[in-house]
């Protein structure tokens, strides 16, 4: 079953939801050396977003992610290896195991290009209100046009996101 793209106004509960989930993730993974960051639109105060908490989990080496998957499954995540066809540098998990989802985990090597891009984008959007406003307008336009086509909605944001990442790299 396909679910339509839904975006909502910023929810003041999102930072707390992330913090609570971060604690669950760290407790599940145990003593492994990981870094856990809140990324995506729910990590940017005031920004409209799909109501899904995106969590970036950084491991030292990607092969370490394999040992993290079973404990994450134990706390309600579904590991979706098919997503590695498109992004082999990432391990993707989603919660709950049925749709609609409330949390996504993107497990990658800390310091990798994927890691850096997501943090650059988040930090730029947090400190540049005009860019966040423009992104919100774009997302609202795209959701009207592509409500039933998640891939087209995502693709419609790509040029804007890459532009922001480049601006953030330039400082």
SULVENPE-V595083 format. One record per pair of residues at least 6 apart in sequence whose C-alpha atoms are under 8 Angstrom apart, sorted by the first residue. I is the first residue (numbers start at 1). GAP is how many residues later the second one is. Records with the same first field share a line. If there is no record, write none. Layout:
I: GAP + GAP
//
This chain:
2: 146
3: 96 + 97 + 145
4: 143 + 144 + 145 + 146
5: 45 + 138 + 141 + 142 + 143 + 144 + 145 + 148
6: 44 + 45 + 137 + 141
7: 41 + 42 + 43 + 44 + 133 + 136
8: 40 + 41 + 42 + 43
9: 37 + 38 + 39 + 40
10: 32 + 35 + 36 + 37 + 38 + 39
11: 31 + 35
12: 33
14: 28 + 29 + 39
15: 27 + 28
17: 36
18: 20 + 35 + 37
22: 14
24: 51
25: 47
28: 43 + 44 + 46 + 47
29: 39 + 42 + 43
33: 26 + 27
34: 23 + 24 + 25 + 26
35: 21 + 22 + 23 + 24 + 75
36: 19 + 20 + 21 + 22
37: 18 + 19 + 20
38: 15 + 16 + 17 + 18
39: 14 + 15 + 16 + 17 + 79 + 80 + 83
40: 13 + 14 + 78 + 82
41: 6 + 7 + 8 + 9 + 81
42: 6 + 7 + 8 + 9 + 10 + 11 + 12
43: 10 + 79
44: 78 + 81 + 82
45: 81
47: 85 + 86 + 89
48: 88 + 91
51: 51
52: 49 + 50 + 51 + 52
53: 49 + 50 + 51
54: 49 + 50 + 51 + 52
55: 48 + 49 + 50 + 51
56: 49 + 50 + 51 + 52 + 59
57: 48 + 49 + 50 + 51 + 53
58: 49 + 50 + 51 + 52 + 53 + 57
59: 6 + 48 + 49 + 50 + 51
60: 49 + 50
61: 47 + 48 + 49
62: 27 + 28 + 45 + 46 + 47
65: 26 + 42 + 43
69: 10
72: 6
73: 6
76: 19 + 20 + 21
77: 16 + 17 + 18 + 19 + 20
78: 15 + 16 + 17 + 18 + 19
79: 12 + 13 + 14 + 15
80: 11 + 12 + 13 + 14
81: 10 + 11
83: 8 + 9
84: 6 + 7 + 8
89: 19 + 20 + 25
90: 16 + 17 + 18
91: 14 + 15 + 16 + 17
92: 12 + 13 + 14 + 15
93: 11 + 12 + 13
94: 7 + 8 + 9 + 10 + 11
95: 6 + 7 + 8 + 9
96: 6 + 7
108: 6 + 7
109: 6
117: 48
120: 45 + 48 + 49
121: 40 + 43 + 44 + 47
124: 40 + 44
125: 6 + 7
126: 6
131: 33
135: 25
138: 19
139: 18
142: 11 + 14
143: 10
145: 8
146: 6 + 7
147: 6
//
